Structures are given as structure tokens and as C-alpha cells.
Amino acid sequence: MDRRVVITGMGIYSCIGLNSKEVAQSLFEGKSGITVDTERGAFGFQSPLTGKVPLPDLKKALTRRQRISMGEESEYAYVATMEAFEQANLSEEFLKSNEIGILYGNDSVAQSVVESTDIVREKKDTQLIGSGAIFKSMNSTVTMNLATILELKGINMTISAACASGSHAIGLGFMFIKQGLQDMIICGGAQEINPYAMASFDGLGVFATDIEHPEKASRPFDTKRTGLVPSGGAATLILESYESAVKRGATILAEVAGYGFSSNGGHISTPNMEGPKIAMQRALDQAGVRAEDVDYINAHATSTQIGDVNEGKAILDVFGSKPYVSSTKSMTGHECWMAGASEIVYSTLMMQHNFIAPNINLEQVDEEIRELNLVSKTIEKEFDIYLSNSFGFGGTNSAIVVKKFKHE
């Protein structure tokens, strides 16, 4: 089997907007979601910068029994998924009468683990931890909570691949549907942003340092970049076979055409060029498109010294200087485990609304990658094909090719 895979719903909960409408506006305006979190300084952070995302209030949407097992990531994911469901026109009855899967990329929930450990250390009694703690903290917290709440009957799995997790979740969902194993899968990525989750990351010294101008701190490809800015939230996409979408009269937003992956096989945290090149070329080959057919690349570029340059060189090797390139992380910061999914949402919103969002804070391009066709101001332009890159610690790489949907 070799079925077409389409996107019929999207939901987003991020520091640049709590729904697709808000996010599309922020992308067009080049609006930063980065702020200073004063609590981080007191906590011992070297950098207090973050993409701030409010905790949703789910008391009216879910019962206490449902909420008690949900940590921060699951709450974000629930809100994003509800928006995606509404756009995809998925009813409760449809979910109950059809086999729907879920593949989500996220990390284990650090806050729940720390809080549970603190209780045991202080009280010396494990029974005081509470019945919901284990389900809050596990790596599969998002998929187990949403699959239970939504009564899902299909594939149910969490993808853990560092900052490429959300992208790999979409890529694997694409493969399951393409091969006829599922008709519809909820795919996405989520990331908690509390200090517990980011403390060890901050300790590596890779966070940006421009505290005076938080909106300018994330500077992918710019010579003045000093590091990344952590962020989070959740993004959900409804992937569906073309046949399923047509059968139920769904509006098709875009088509996922190719998924490429690779492993660098080298340093645990320092990226190289070869791995990303393999992933991008594999995605192009599977999509059946040439490098010159790609109009826009949403780069992984996190605003780190080595990572931005190596990715830029890899893009130039595969694509040359033709496609427009920008990193939406310049506005959102690095959404980590969520980023691979959210950047598919961001890029699809651009394709729907005929514009390319800018790589803000780009004043002087790094000399080594000056040939890249970098976008520093919003471009109003129709485009038909984009590629989104996501890379992670351990050398994991993912690239997704998405097309504007056309009946063939």
C-alpha cells in the first residue's frame, strides 16, 4: 500500500499564541514570545530567559479524576488537541466508532518526579505521593492520558528523541498511514517549561544571555547569537489518509509528502553536517520532489554557535541558495520536544496564508553561511512545498516535506 497522507486539523498552544489564529498573526508580525522569568534567577539559573506559556484551566473541561494524572505537558497537549479536533470536525461519536491512533513526542515530566521525591524524602511515606503521580511523570504521560480521555483504540505510543521528538512522531504517523496500518493518527509534541525541567539544560551553559532585551535573545544565524532560549507548550496535527478525509468530507489543509531521518553517529551534543544532509535528502526522495522544488525551509537553527552553522552548510549542500530559509525559533525560542511538531504547524499556517515568517533579530549573518537565502522580514508570497528540520541530542535527525494539497 502507498496511500496519500493529509493534514485535516491543527492545534497549537505556544508562547506566541494560544491558538492557530493568534499564532498566525504573531508569525506574520515577527512577534517574539520570549520573556524574563524572575523566579529562575532565584532558582539558580544562569539565564532567566524563557518562552512563557500559561497553564490552562481544565476544571470545566475535565473531571478531577481525569486531571489528577495530567502533568504540564498533558494539559498543553489536551488544549492543542481539542483545537485540532474542532478544525478536523471530529466528533466524540466518530472517535468511539473508529480506530484512531496517537503518537506524541515529549519528555518525562521533571516537575512531577521532583515533587514526588521531595514528599518521600520529607515524610518517609510513599503512600503520600498520591495516585496520579506515576501517570503525571512517565514519559508516556501525554499518550496515556489523551488515549484514555478520548477512548482511542489505535496505535498508542510516545516518541522520545530529544528535540526531534515531535517531528519523528509526525514522520512515524505518516508511515503508519501511508502503509495502510491506520486511517487516522493524532500526532504532536509537548514540552514543559517549569524550572525543574530546564535546570540541567541551563547548567550546560547553552542558554542565551541578553537579559536586557529578551525579545532579541534568540538570534538564529546571527553573529551575535549567544545561545538558545528554552520554551514549550504543545502542538497537535490530525494526520489522515486521503481516502478517509474524502469519505468524511473533511477539509484538507496540506499533504505530508516525505519523511527523512538519520543519526549522526558522533558526539552526543555537537551536531555535524552529514546526518542532517542524509535526513533532508531522504525526505526529498520519499516525497518525489527535487531540491529546487522546495520553496521554504523552516530550519532547526536554535541560535547556538556550532549548530546553526552546520545546519546552514548542510542546507547549502543539498539545496543551494534558492529556497527561503528562516528559523521560527527566533520568535518562539527552542520548544525542545515540541518543536518538530509546532514548526509543522507554523509552516503550514504560513503556506495557508501566503507568507513566509521572518528570522527576527538577524542583523549580520554568520560569514560561513552568508549564501543562505535567509528571510529577515516577512515576505508575502504563495508557496507550495516546504521542508522542516528537527535535530536532537544524541545525533537524531528528522526532516519532513509538506505540500500544498492538490487533487490529482
N, C-alpha and C positions, 0 to 999 in steps of 0.2 A: 504494500500500500504506500501511496505517496500523496497524501492529502494536503490541500492548502490550509494554512493556519492563519486565522484572523483575530484581531482585537475588537471586542464588542463593548467593552466597558473599562473605564479607568477611574481610579480614586487616588487622591493624594492628600497627605497631611504633613506639611513641612514648614520650615521657618520662613519661607517666602509666601505662604498662603495655606489656609486650612481646607481648601477645596480647589478643584480644577480652574474655576473662574478666577479666583484670587491669584493662583499661581501663574496662569497665562498672562495676567496683567503685569505681575511683577517681572516675569521674564521679558516681556516687551519693553518695560521701562528700565530694565537693568537694575532692579532694586535689590539691595543686599538685605539678608536676614540675620547678619552677624551682630552680636551684642557682647557687652562685658558682663559676666556673671560674678558679682562681688563675693558670693559665697565660695567660689573656687579659690580665691586668694587665701581666705581663712582656712580652707581645707588643706592648703599646702601646695597648690598648683603653681607651676612656673608661669603658665598662661591662663588668664581667666576668660579668654575669648570662646564663644560658642554660638551655634545657631540655636536660638531659643524657640522651643516648641511647648505650648501649654498642654497640661494633662487634660484629656477630655473628661467631661462629667457624664458617665454612662448610667447613672441611677435610674433614669426614666426609660432607658433602652433595654437594660438587662436586669435580671433578678440578682439578689445578693449572692445566692448560691453560684450563679454564673460568674459574677465579678470577683469572688473570693480567690479564684485560681488564676486571675489575669494580672500579669505584671505590666510595666510600662509599654513594652513592645507590643503586647497583645491588644492593649487598649488603642494604641495608634493604628494597628493593623485592622481592628474591627471598624473604626471610623472610615478608613480608606476603602475597605471592602464594601461597606454599605453604600458609599458613593458610587463605586464601580457597579454594584448590583442595580442601582437606580438607573444608571446610564444604559446598562445592558438589558434593562427591562426584565429582570429575573424575579419571579415571584416566589414566595415561600412554598407554594404548591409545586412549582417546577422543580425546586431543589429536592423536595421529598419524593417526587416521582421519577427523577432521572439520576444517573450516576455522575456526580460532579466530583472532581478531584481538587486537591490543594497542594501546592509546592511553594514554600516560603523560605526566603533566606534571612536568617537572623542569628545572633549570638545568644548564649545563655544570659540570663538576667542577673547582672552583678549585684544590684541593689538587694534583691530578694535573698541571694546567697549570703551576703554580708549581714543583713538584718537577722536572718535565722541563726547564723553562727554567733552573733552577739547575744541573742537570747539564751542560747545554751551555755555560753561562757559565763553569763551573769547568774542565771537561775539554776544551772546544773540539772535541767529537766527538759528532755526533748519533747515531751508532750505539750509544752507551752509554745512550741513553734507555730502550731496551727495546721489545720488540714489542707489549706490551699497553698502552703509554701512550696512544696515539692513541684507542683504544677506551674507555679509562677517562675521558678528558677531554671527549669530544664531547657536545654537547647531547643527542644521541640514544643516549647510553650505556645507559640503562635498557632501552629498547625493543630495541636491537640485541643486548644480552646475553640478555635473557629470551626474545626470539624465537628466538635460536639454541639456547639451552639446552633450551627447551621444544618446539622444532621446530614453531613456529607457521607457519601457511600463510595467514592472513588479513591484514587491514589492519595495517600496522606503521608507526606514526608517533609522534613526540614532539610534545607541545603546549607551546609556550613563551609564556606570557602572564603573566609575573611571578607575583604572589601569587594570581592567579585560575587558574593553570595546571591544577591538579588538578580544579577544578570544570569548566573547559572540556573537559577530557579526558572526564569523565563525560557532559557535555552532548552532545559530538560522538558519543560511543559510543551514547548514547540515539538520536540522529538516524539514524545508520547502521543500527541495528537496526530502528527504527520504520519506516524506508523499505524494509526488506527486503534491504538490501545485505549484511548479516551476520546470523548467528544468535546469535553469542556473541562478546563482546569483553572482554578483561581491561583494566580502566580503573583509573587511580590517580594518585598523586602522591608524589614523593620529594624530600627536601631534606637536603643535607649540613650539618653543624653545626661543622665544624672552623674555627679562627680565620681561615684563608685565605679561606674563603667569606664570612665576616661582617665582615671588617676595613673594607672600603669603606662598608658599611652603617653600622657604628659611627661612622665618620668624619662621617656626616651629622648626628650628634648627636640621633638619634631613639630611642636605647635608654633604658630605664628606669634610674633612678639609686639606688633603695633597696637598697643592697648589704647593709645590716644585717639586712633582713628579705626575703630573696629570694622566699619564698613569697607575699609581699604586693606584689611589684613590679609584676605585671601587673594593672592595675585598669581594665578597660574601663568606660566610662560614669561613672566616679567622679571627683569634682572634684579629688582628689589624684593623679590619674594623671600620670606624668612621661615616659611613652614606652613603647614595646613591648619585649618580651623575645624574642630570636631562639630558635628551636627547630627541630627537624627529625625525621627518621625516614621512614616510608613507610606508605601506606595503599593497599590494593587492593580493588576490588569486581569481582565477576563479573556483568556485565550480559548478559542473555539474553532472547530473545523468549519470550513466554508459551508459544507452541507448542512450542518447543524444550525448555523446562523441563518441561512436562507430558509430552512424549514420553519423556524420560529419567527421569521420576519424581523430579525434584529438589524439594527443599523451597524454597518461595518465601518470602523474608524480607520483601520490600517491593516496591512498584512505583514506578519513576521515571515521573512523570506530565507534567512540564513543564520546559523549559529556556529561560531568558531571557538575553539578552546585550545589550551596548551599549558604546559608547565615549564618554567624557566630552567629548572634543574640546577639551580645555583644557590646564591646567597639567600638566607631566609627572609631578609627585609629589603635588600637592594635589588631593584629591578634591572633587567637587561633589555636589549633590543630584539633579540631573536625570538623570544617567547611571544611577545605581542605581535610581531610580524606574522608568525605562524597562525595565531588565532584570527587575525584580520583576514589573511588570505583564505583561510578555511571557511570563514563566514561568507566571503565573496563567492567562493567556488560553490558552496552549497546553495546560495541564493541564485546562482547562474547569472551574476552580473559582473561586469568588468570594473576595475578600479576607477576608470574615467566616468562610469555611470553614477557614482556616488556624489551627491551634491553637498552633503554636510556631514561632518564628523563631530560628535559630542565626545570630546577627549576625556580620558580618565583624569588627566592632569590635576593633581591635588595641591599644587603650589609648593612642592618640595624641589630642592636643587637638582638632584640626580634624576628623579622620576619624570619630571616634565621634559627634560632634555632627551632622555632615552626614548620616551614615547614620541616626541616630536620627530626624532630621527627615524623611528620605525614607520611613522605615517608618511614621511617623505620618501622612504624607500619603497613603500607599497603603492602610494597614491600620487607621488609627486606633489606639486604645489597647487593643483587645481581646486580640490574641494575646500569649501569654507570650513574653518575649524574654530571651535570655542569650547571652553570648559564652564559649564553651569555652576561648578563648584566655586567659581569666583563670587557668586551670589549666595549660594546655599552653604558654603563650607563643605567639608567632606562628611557625607551622610553614612559612611562606612558600610555596614552590612546591607543597608537600604539602598545605597547609591546606584547600583546596577539596575534596579527596578525604577527608581524615581527618575533617572535620566532617560529611560524609555518613555515615561510619561511626559517629561519636559519636552523631549524632541518631537514626540507625536503631537503635542499641543502646538508646537511651532509649525509643524507641517500642515496641521488643520487650519491654522490662522495665517498662513503665508508670511512668516517672518523667521529670521534667524537671530536668536538671542545673543547678546554680546558677551565677550570675555571681559568683564569690567576690570578696572584697575590695571589695564595693560598700557603702560606708558612707554616702556622701552623693552622690546623683545630681546630675549637672550640671543646673543650673537650666533650660537651654534645652530639655532633653528629659525633664523630670520626668514628663510624661504617659505615657511608655512603661511598659508592664506588665512591668517588669524583675524577674527572679527572683533573689533573693539567698540563698535557702536551697532545698535540694532539695524538689521537690513530687512526691508520689506521685500519679500521675494517668494514666489512659489517654488517648491522643490518636491521631488518625487521619491528620492531614495536617501536614507541616512544610515550611518553606522555609529553604534555606541560602544565605547570601550570601557571595560572594567577589569582592574588588576588588583591582586591582594597579596598579603604576606604569605610566604611560602612559595611564591612564584606562580600562583594560579592566575590564569588569564581567560577572559571571556569577551567575545565580540558578537554583537547582534546586528543584523541588517534588517531594516524595516522599510517597506514600500508603501506609497500611497495606494490605496486599494483601487483596482480596476477590474471590471468584469472581463473575462477572457473567453 
